[in-house]
Amino acid sequence: MNLDQQIRHLRHANGIARAAMEAGHHPFGALLVAPDGETVLLEQRNVDSVNHAEAVLAREAARLHPPAYLWDCTLVTTVEPCAMCAGTQYWAHIGTLVYGMSERALLEHTGNHAENPTLDLPCREVFRRGQKHVQVHGPVPEVEEEIAALHRSFWKQR
């Protein structure tokens, strides 16, 4: 997936995050993109503090597609996956990740918020502990501010 595709898909995921926010959920959105880098196979917004967009999407992807196919797919998400979501992506066998804003940057916008107790454990570290190499691209500076703006708006109202 080239940078233009990453940016386009991240903006799409941020639109899903906005829809989640408008529905009263935390503003996180994720997509599963086919090996062609264009086709969106699944979309998922955040459900609740345990059912994050990325984990729900990865579980559904694993239910629908064989591991060999998923290895060539890309999970695109607005914010770097937490340890739970990175682990779920790993076990679902999705071979590539693109994220817009880091978990550490999210913490800067949420602070010590009871609804979002971030873990300071980068997804690259989670993947590094595994036996297969998940490719990671992110954060993507071209969309980072757009994603951050949505979070600033949401978390200051909570």
PyMOL CGO cylinders between C-alpha atoms (Angstrom):
from pymol import cmd
from pymol.cgo import CYLINDER

trace = [
    CYLINDER, 0.00, 0.00, 0.00, 1.51, 3.31, -1.03, 0.3, 1, 1, 1, 1, 1, 1,
    CYLINDER, 1.51, 3.31, -1.03, 1.36, 6.53, 1.00, 0.3, 1, 1, 1, 1, 1, 1,
    CYLINDER, 1.36, 6.53, 1.00, -1.56, 7.98, -0.98, 0.3, 1, 1, 1, 1, 1, 1,
    CYLINDER, -1.56, 7.98, -0.98, -3.60, 4.83, -0.31, 0.3, 1, 1, 1, 1, 1, 1,
    CYLINDER, -3.60, 4.83, -0.31, -2.63, 4.92, 3.37, 0.3, 1, 1, 1, 1, 1, 1,
    CYLINDER, -2.63, 4.92, 3.37, -3.78, 8.54, 3.68, 0.3, 1, 1, 1, 1, 1, 1,
    CYLINDER, -3.78, 8.54, 3.68, -7.06, 7.85, 1.87, 0.3, 1, 1, 1, 1, 1, 1,
    CYLINDER, -7.06, 7.85, 1.87, -7.83, 4.81, 4.01, 0.3, 1, 1, 1, 1, 1, 1,
    CYLINDER, -7.83, 4.81, 4.01, -6.87, 6.61, 7.23, 0.3, 1, 1, 1, 1, 1, 1,
    CYLINDER, -6.87, 6.61, 7.23, -9.27, 9.43, 6.36, 0.3, 1, 1, 1, 1, 1, 1,
    CYLINDER, -9.27, 9.43, 6.36, -11.96, 6.83, 5.73, 0.3, 1, 1, 1, 1, 1, 1,
    CYLINDER, -11.96, 6.83, 5.73, -11.21, 5.24, 9.12, 0.3, 1, 1, 1, 1, 1, 1,
    CYLINDER, -11.21, 5.24, 9.12, -11.38, 8.67, 10.76, 0.3, 1, 1, 1, 1, 1, 1,
    CYLINDER, -11.38, 8.67, 10.76, -14.85, 9.10, 9.23, 0.3, 1, 1, 1, 1, 1, 1,
    CYLINDER, -14.85, 9.10, 9.23, -15.83, 5.83, 10.91, 0.3, 1, 1, 1, 1, 1, 1,
    CYLINDER, -15.83, 5.83, 10.91, -14.36, 7.15, 14.17, 0.3, 1, 1, 1, 1, 1, 1,
    CYLINDER, -14.36, 7.15, 14.17, -16.46, 10.31, 13.79, 0.3, 1, 1, 1, 1, 1, 1,
    CYLINDER, -16.46, 10.31, 13.79, -19.57, 8.16, 13.31, 0.3, 1, 1, 1, 1, 1, 1,
    CYLINDER, -19.57, 8.16, 13.31, -18.66, 6.24, 16.47, 0.3, 1, 1, 1, 1, 1, 1,
    CYLINDER, -18.66, 6.24, 16.47, -18.35, 9.51, 18.36, 0.3, 1, 1, 1, 1, 1, 1,
    CYLINDER, -18.35, 9.51, 18.36, -21.69, 10.76, 17.05, 0.3, 1, 1, 1, 1, 1, 1,
    CYLINDER, -21.69, 10.76, 17.05, -23.24, 7.49, 18.25, 0.3, 1, 1, 1, 1, 1, 1,
    CYLINDER, -23.24, 7.49, 18.25, -21.85, 8.08, 21.75, 0.3, 1, 1, 1, 1, 1, 1,
    CYLINDER, -21.85, 8.08, 21.75, -18.82, 5.78, 21.50, 0.3, 1, 1, 1, 1, 1, 1,
    CYLINDER, -18.82, 5.78, 21.50, -15.11, 6.52, 21.75, 0.3, 1, 1, 1, 1, 1, 1,
    CYLINDER, -15.11, 6.52, 21.75, -13.80, 7.88, 18.41, 0.3, 1, 1, 1, 1, 1, 1,
    CYLINDER, -13.80, 7.88, 18.41, -11.81, 5.00, 16.97, 0.3, 1, 1, 1, 1, 1, 1,
    CYLINDER, -11.81, 5.00, 16.97, -12.28, 3.49, 13.52, 0.3, 1, 1, 1, 1, 1, 1,
    CYLINDER, -12.28, 3.49, 13.52, -10.64, 0.66, 11.60, 0.3, 1, 1, 1, 1, 1, 1,
    CYLINDER, -10.64, 0.66, 11.60, -10.70, -0.93, 8.14, 0.3, 1, 1, 1, 1, 1, 1,
    CYLINDER, -10.70, -0.93, 8.14, -9.48, -4.17, 6.67, 0.3, 1, 1, 1, 1, 1, 1,
    CYLINDER, -9.48, -4.17, 6.67, -8.03, -3.57, 3.22, 0.3, 1, 1, 1, 1, 1, 1,
    CYLINDER, -8.03, -3.57, 3.22, -7.56, -6.37, 0.68, 0.3, 1, 1, 1, 1, 1, 1,
    CYLINDER, -7.56, -6.37, 0.68, -4.17, -7.27, -0.77, 0.3, 1, 1, 1, 1, 1, 1,
    CYLINDER, -4.17, -7.27, -0.77, -4.83, -4.94, -3.75, 0.3, 1, 1, 1, 1, 1, 1,
    CYLINDER, -4.83, -4.94, -3.75, -4.48, -1.95, -1.37, 0.3, 1, 1, 1, 1, 1, 1,
    CYLINDER, -4.48, -1.95, -1.37, -7.82, -0.57, -2.56, 0.3, 1, 1, 1, 1, 1, 1,
    CYLINDER, -7.82, -0.57, -2.56, -10.72, -2.82, -1.67, 0.3, 1, 1, 1, 1, 1, 1,
    CYLINDER, -10.72, -2.82, -1.67, -12.19, -2.31, 1.80, 0.3, 1, 1, 1, 1, 1, 1,
    CYLINDER, -12.19, -2.31, 1.80, -13.30, -5.70, 3.12, 0.3, 1, 1, 1, 1, 1, 1,
    CYLINDER, -13.30, -5.70, 3.12, -14.52, -4.65, 6.58, 0.3, 1, 1, 1, 1, 1, 1,
    CYLINDER, -14.52, -4.65, 6.58, -15.20, -1.49, 8.55, 0.3, 1, 1, 1, 1, 1, 1,
    CYLINDER, -15.20, -1.49, 8.55, -15.49, -1.27, 12.31, 0.3, 1, 1, 1, 1, 1, 1,
    CYLINDER, -15.49, -1.27, 12.31, -16.01, 1.48, 14.83, 0.3, 1, 1, 1, 1, 1, 1,
    CYLINDER, -16.01, 1.48, 14.83, -15.31, 1.28, 18.53, 0.3, 1, 1, 1, 1, 1, 1,
    CYLINDER, -15.31, 1.28, 18.53, -17.98, -0.63, 20.46, 0.3, 1, 1, 1, 1, 1, 1,
    CYLINDER, -17.98, -0.63, 20.46, -16.92, -0.12, 24.08, 0.3, 1, 1, 1, 1, 1, 1,
    CYLINDER, -16.92, -0.12, 24.08, -13.86, -0.09, 26.32, 0.3, 1, 1, 1, 1, 1, 1,
    CYLINDER, -13.86, -0.09, 26.32, -13.33, -3.85, 25.86, 0.3, 1, 1, 1, 1, 1, 1,
    CYLINDER, -13.33, -3.85, 25.86, -14.47, -4.27, 22.26, 0.3, 1, 1, 1, 1, 1, 1,
    CYLINDER, -14.47, -4.27, 22.26, -12.10, -1.93, 20.46, 0.3, 1, 1, 1, 1, 1, 1,
    CYLINDER, -12.10, -1.93, 20.46, -12.55, -1.35, 16.73, 0.3, 1, 1, 1, 1, 1, 1,
    CYLINDER, -12.55, -1.35, 16.73, -9.33, -3.17, 15.80, 0.3, 1, 1, 1, 1, 1, 1,
    CYLINDER, -9.33, -3.17, 15.80, -9.97, -6.26, 17.92, 0.3, 1, 1, 1, 1, 1, 1,
    CYLINDER, -9.97, -6.26, 17.92, -13.58, -6.65, 16.78, 0.3, 1, 1, 1, 1, 1, 1,
    CYLINDER, -13.58, -6.65, 16.78, -12.47, -6.21, 13.15, 0.3, 1, 1, 1, 1, 1, 1,
    CYLINDER, -12.47, -6.21, 13.15, -9.62, -8.72, 13.49, 0.3, 1, 1, 1, 1, 1, 1,
    CYLINDER, -9.62, -8.72, 13.49, -11.88, -11.36, 15.04, 0.3, 1, 1, 1, 1, 1, 1,
    CYLINDER, -11.88, -11.36, 15.04, -14.45, -10.92, 12.27, 0.3, 1, 1, 1, 1, 1, 1,
    CYLINDER, -14.45, -10.92, 12.27, -11.73, -11.03, 9.62, 0.3, 1, 1, 1, 1, 1, 1,
    CYLINDER, -11.73, -11.03, 9.62, -10.43, -14.31, 11.07, 0.3, 1, 1, 1, 1, 1, 1,
    CYLINDER, -10.43, -14.31, 11.07, -13.96, -15.73, 10.97, 0.3, 1, 1, 1, 1, 1, 1,
    CYLINDER, -13.96, -15.73, 10.97, -14.47, -14.74, 7.32, 0.3, 1, 1, 1, 1, 1, 1,
    CYLINDER, -14.47, -14.74, 7.32, -11.07, -15.27, 5.68, 0.3, 1, 1, 1, 1, 1, 1,
    CYLINDER, -11.07, -15.27, 5.68, -8.29, -17.87, 5.77, 0.3, 1, 1, 1, 1, 1, 1,
    CYLINDER, -8.29, -17.87, 5.77, -4.99, -16.94, 7.43, 0.3, 1, 1, 1, 1, 1, 1,
    CYLINDER, -4.99, -16.94, 7.43, -2.99, -17.08, 4.18, 0.3, 1, 1, 1, 1, 1, 1,
    CYLINDER, -2.99, -17.08, 4.18, -5.27, -14.45, 2.65, 0.3, 1, 1, 1, 1, 1, 1,
    CYLINDER, -5.27, -14.45, 2.65, -5.27, -12.22, 5.74, 0.3, 1, 1, 1, 1, 1, 1,
    CYLINDER, -5.27, -12.22, 5.74, -1.47, -12.22, 5.84, 0.3, 1, 1, 1, 1, 1, 1,
    CYLINDER, -1.47, -12.22, 5.84, -1.56, -10.13, 2.65, 0.3, 1, 1, 1, 1, 1, 1,
    CYLINDER, -1.56, -10.13, 2.65, -4.24, -7.76, 3.98, 0.3, 1, 1, 1, 1, 1, 1,
    CYLINDER, -4.24, -7.76, 3.98, -3.79, -4.50, 5.90, 0.3, 1, 1, 1, 1, 1, 1,
    CYLINDER, -3.79, -4.50, 5.90, -5.52, -3.35, 9.06, 0.3, 1, 1, 1, 1, 1, 1,
    CYLINDER, -5.52, -3.35, 9.06, -5.87, 0.45, 8.87, 0.3, 1, 1, 1, 1, 1, 1,
    CYLINDER, -5.87, 0.45, 8.87, -6.73, 2.23, 12.10, 0.3, 1, 1, 1, 1, 1, 1,
    CYLINDER, -6.73, 2.23, 12.10, -6.88, 5.78, 13.34, 0.3, 1, 1, 1, 1, 1, 1,
    CYLINDER, -6.88, 5.78, 13.34, -4.80, 5.22, 16.47, 0.3, 1, 1, 1, 1, 1, 1,
    CYLINDER, -4.80, 5.22, 16.47, -1.98, 2.77, 17.18, 0.3, 1, 1, 1, 1, 1, 1,
    CYLINDER, -1.98, 2.77, 17.18, -3.50, -0.47, 18.49, 0.3, 1, 1, 1, 1, 1, 1,
    CYLINDER, -3.50, -0.47, 18.49, -3.25, -1.16, 22.18, 0.3, 1, 1, 1, 1, 1, 1,
    CYLINDER, -3.25, -1.16, 22.18, -1.66, -4.41, 23.37, 0.3, 1, 1, 1, 1, 1, 1,
    CYLINDER, -1.66, -4.41, 23.37, -5.01, -6.23, 23.24, 0.3, 1, 1, 1, 1, 1, 1,
    CYLINDER, -5.01, -6.23, 23.24, -5.73, -5.14, 19.67, 0.3, 1, 1, 1, 1, 1, 1,
    CYLINDER, -5.73, -5.14, 19.67, -2.19, -5.79, 18.45, 0.3, 1, 1, 1, 1, 1, 1,
    CYLINDER, -2.19, -5.79, 18.45, -2.38, -9.27, 19.94, 0.3, 1, 1, 1, 1, 1, 1,
    CYLINDER, -2.38, -9.27, 19.94, -5.72, -9.90, 18.26, 0.3, 1, 1, 1, 1, 1, 1,
    CYLINDER, -5.72, -9.90, 18.26, -4.33, -8.74, 14.92, 0.3, 1, 1, 1, 1, 1, 1,
    CYLINDER, -4.33, -8.74, 14.92, -1.33, -11.03, 15.38, 0.3, 1, 1, 1, 1, 1, 1,
    CYLINDER, -1.33, -11.03, 15.38, -3.49, -14.06, 16.15, 0.3, 1, 1, 1, 1, 1, 1,
    CYLINDER, -3.49, -14.06, 16.15, -5.89, -13.23, 13.29, 0.3, 1, 1, 1, 1, 1, 1,
    CYLINDER, -5.89, -13.23, 13.29, -2.82, -13.37, 11.00, 0.3, 1, 1, 1, 1, 1, 1,
    CYLINDER, -2.82, -13.37, 11.00, -3.28, -9.89, 9.45, 0.3, 1, 1, 1, 1, 1, 1,
    CYLINDER, -3.28, -9.89, 9.45, 0.18, -9.16, 8.09, 0.3, 1, 1, 1, 1, 1, 1,
    CYLINDER, 0.18, -9.16, 8.09, 0.28, -5.38, 7.84, 0.3, 1, 1, 1, 1, 1, 1,
    CYLINDER, 0.28, -5.38, 7.84, -0.82, -2.47, 10.02, 0.3, 1, 1, 1, 1, 1, 1,
    CYLINDER, -0.82, -2.47, 10.02, -1.21, 1.21, 9.16, 0.3, 1, 1, 1, 1, 1, 1,
    CYLINDER, -1.21, 1.21, 9.16, -2.11, 3.66, 11.91, 0.3, 1, 1, 1, 1, 1, 1,
    CYLINDER, -2.11, 3.66, 11.91, -2.48, 7.43, 11.94, 0.3, 1, 1, 1, 1, 1, 1,
    CYLINDER, -2.48, 7.43, 11.94, -1.62, 8.55, 15.48, 0.3, 1, 1, 1, 1, 1, 1,
    CYLINDER, -1.62, 8.55, 15.48, 0.47, 6.87, 18.17, 0.3, 1, 1, 1, 1, 1, 1,
    CYLINDER, 0.47, 6.87, 18.17, -0.88, 5.56, 21.45, 0.3, 1, 1, 1, 1, 1, 1,
    CYLINDER, -0.88, 5.56, 21.45, 1.51, 7.94, 23.24, 0.3, 1, 1, 1, 1, 1, 1,
    CYLINDER, 1.51, 7.94, 23.24, 0.04, 10.92, 21.34, 0.3, 1, 1, 1, 1, 1, 1,
    CYLINDER, 0.04, 10.92, 21.34, -3.45, 9.72, 22.27, 0.3, 1, 1, 1, 1, 1, 1,
    CYLINDER, -3.45, 9.72, 22.27, -2.44, 9.81, 25.92, 0.3, 1, 1, 1, 1, 1, 1,
    CYLINDER, -2.44, 9.81, 25.92, -1.42, 13.45, 25.48, 0.3, 1, 1, 1, 1, 1, 1,
    CYLINDER, -1.42, 13.45, 25.48, -4.99, 14.23, 24.32, 0.3, 1, 1, 1, 1, 1, 1,
    CYLINDER, -4.99, 14.23, 24.32, -6.86, 12.08, 26.84, 0.3, 1, 1, 1, 1, 1, 1,
    CYLINDER, -6.86, 12.08, 26.84, -4.69, 12.56, 29.89, 0.3, 1, 1, 1, 1, 1, 1,
    CYLINDER, -4.69, 12.56, 29.89, -5.37, 10.22, 32.78, 0.3, 1, 1, 1, 1, 1, 1,
    CYLINDER, -5.37, 10.22, 32.78, -8.97, 9.67, 31.69, 0.3, 1, 1, 1, 1, 1, 1,
    CYLINDER, -8.97, 9.67, 31.69, -10.82, 6.86, 33.45, 0.3, 1, 1, 1, 1, 1, 1,
    CYLINDER, -10.82, 6.86, 33.45, -12.54, 5.86, 30.18, 0.3, 1, 1, 1, 1, 1, 1,
    CYLINDER, -12.54, 5.86, 30.18, -9.26, 5.48, 28.31, 0.3, 1, 1, 1, 1, 1, 1,
    CYLINDER, -9.26, 5.48, 28.31, -6.43, 4.21, 30.50, 0.3, 1, 1, 1, 1, 1, 1,
    CYLINDER, -6.43, 4.21, 30.50, -3.83, 3.85, 27.76, 0.3, 1, 1, 1, 1, 1, 1,
    CYLINDER, -3.83, 3.85, 27.76, -1.00, 1.34, 28.02, 0.3, 1, 1, 1, 1, 1, 1,
    CYLINDER, -1.00, 1.34, 28.02, 2.45, 2.65, 27.24, 0.3, 1, 1, 1, 1, 1, 1,
    CYLINDER, 2.45, 2.65, 27.24, 3.29, -0.44, 25.20, 0.3, 1, 1, 1, 1, 1, 1,
    CYLINDER, 3.29, -0.44, 25.20, 3.87, 0.27, 21.50, 0.3, 1, 1, 1, 1, 1, 1,
    CYLINDER, 3.87, 0.27, 21.50, 2.37, -2.23, 19.07, 0.3, 1, 1, 1, 1, 1, 1,
    CYLINDER, 2.37, -2.23, 19.07, 5.78, -2.73, 17.49, 0.3, 1, 1, 1, 1, 1, 1,
    CYLINDER, 5.78, -2.73, 17.49, 6.98, -4.12, 20.81, 0.3, 1, 1, 1, 1, 1, 1,
    CYLINDER, 6.98, -4.12, 20.81, 4.01, -6.50, 21.00, 0.3, 1, 1, 1, 1, 1, 1,
    CYLINDER, 4.01, -6.50, 21.00, 4.65, -7.73, 17.45, 0.3, 1, 1, 1, 1, 1, 1,
    CYLINDER, 4.65, -7.73, 17.45, 8.41, -7.99, 18.05, 0.3, 1, 1, 1, 1, 1, 1,
    CYLINDER, 8.41, -7.99, 18.05, 7.70, -10.61, 20.74, 0.3, 1, 1, 1, 1, 1, 1,
    CYLINDER, 7.70, -10.61, 20.74, 5.88, -12.85, 18.25, 0.3, 1, 1, 1, 1, 1, 1,
    CYLINDER, 5.88, -12.85, 18.25, 7.16, -15.46, 15.84, 0.3, 1, 1, 1, 1, 1, 1,
    CYLINDER, 7.16, -15.46, 15.84, 5.99, -13.77, 12.66, 0.3, 1, 1, 1, 1, 1, 1,
    CYLINDER, 5.99, -13.77, 12.66, 6.83, -10.34, 11.29, 0.3, 1, 1, 1, 1, 1, 1,
    CYLINDER, 6.83, -10.34, 11.29, 3.87, -7.95, 11.12, 0.3, 1, 1, 1, 1, 1, 1,
    CYLINDER, 3.87, -7.95, 11.12, 4.73, -4.90, 9.01, 0.3, 1, 1, 1, 1, 1, 1,
    CYLINDER, 4.73, -4.90, 9.01, 3.87, -1.62, 10.76, 0.3, 1, 1, 1, 1, 1, 1,
    CYLINDER, 3.87, -1.62, 10.76, 3.49, 1.81, 9.16, 0.3, 1, 1, 1, 1, 1, 1,
    CYLINDER, 3.49, 1.81, 9.16, 2.68, 4.72, 11.42, 0.3, 1, 1, 1, 1, 1, 1,
    CYLINDER, 2.68, 4.72, 11.42, 2.15, 7.23, 12.65, 0.3, 1, 1, 1, 1, 1, 1,
    CYLINDER, 2.15, 7.23, 12.65, 1.31, 8.94, 9.37, 0.3, 1, 1, 1, 1, 1, 1,
    CYLINDER, 1.31, 8.94, 9.37, 2.04, 12.68, 9.78, 0.3, 1, 1, 1, 1, 1, 1,
    CYLINDER, 2.04, 12.68, 9.78, -0.18, 13.70, 6.86, 0.3, 1, 1, 1, 1, 1, 1,
    CYLINDER, -0.18, 13.70, 6.86, -3.33, 12.72, 8.82, 0.3, 1, 1, 1, 1, 1, 1,
    CYLINDER, -3.33, 12.72, 8.82, -2.16, 12.78, 12.42, 0.3, 1, 1, 1, 1, 1, 1,
    CYLINDER, -2.16, 12.78, 12.42, -3.57, 16.25, 13.15, 0.3, 1, 1, 1, 1, 1, 1,
    CYLINDER, -3.57, 16.25, 13.15, -7.00, 15.36, 11.68, 0.3, 1, 1, 1, 1, 1, 1,
    CYLINDER, -7.00, 15.36, 11.68, -7.21, 12.34, 13.97, 0.3, 1, 1, 1, 1, 1, 1,
    CYLINDER, -7.21, 12.34, 13.97, -5.90, 14.29, 16.97, 0.3, 1, 1, 1, 1, 1, 1,
    CYLINDER, -5.90, 14.29, 16.97, -8.50, 17.03, 16.41, 0.3, 1, 1, 1, 1, 1, 1,
    CYLINDER, -8.50, 17.03, 16.41, -11.31, 14.50, 16.65, 0.3, 1, 1, 1, 1, 1, 1,
    CYLINDER, -11.31, 14.50, 16.65, -9.91, 13.16, 19.93, 0.3, 1, 1, 1, 1, 1, 1,
    CYLINDER, -9.91, 13.16, 19.93, -9.33, 16.62, 21.41, 0.3, 1, 1, 1, 1, 1, 1,
    CYLINDER, -9.33, 16.62, 21.41, -12.95, 17.48, 20.64, 0.3, 1, 1, 1, 1, 1, 1,
    CYLINDER, -12.95, 17.48, 20.64, -14.26, 14.24, 22.14, 0.3, 1, 1, 1, 1, 1, 1,
    CYLINDER, -14.26, 14.24, 22.14, -12.18, 13.95, 25.30, 0.3, 1, 1, 1, 1, 1, 1,
    CYLINDER, -12.18, 13.95, 25.30, -12.55, 17.57, 26.44, 0.3, 1, 1, 1, 1, 1, 1,
    CYLINDER, -12.55, 17.57, 26.44, -16.32, 16.98, 26.59, 0.3, 1, 1, 1, 1, 1, 1,
    CYLINDER, -16.32, 16.98, 26.59, -16.05, 13.83, 28.73, 0.3, 1, 1, 1, 1, 1, 1,
]
cmd.load_cgo(trace, "trace")
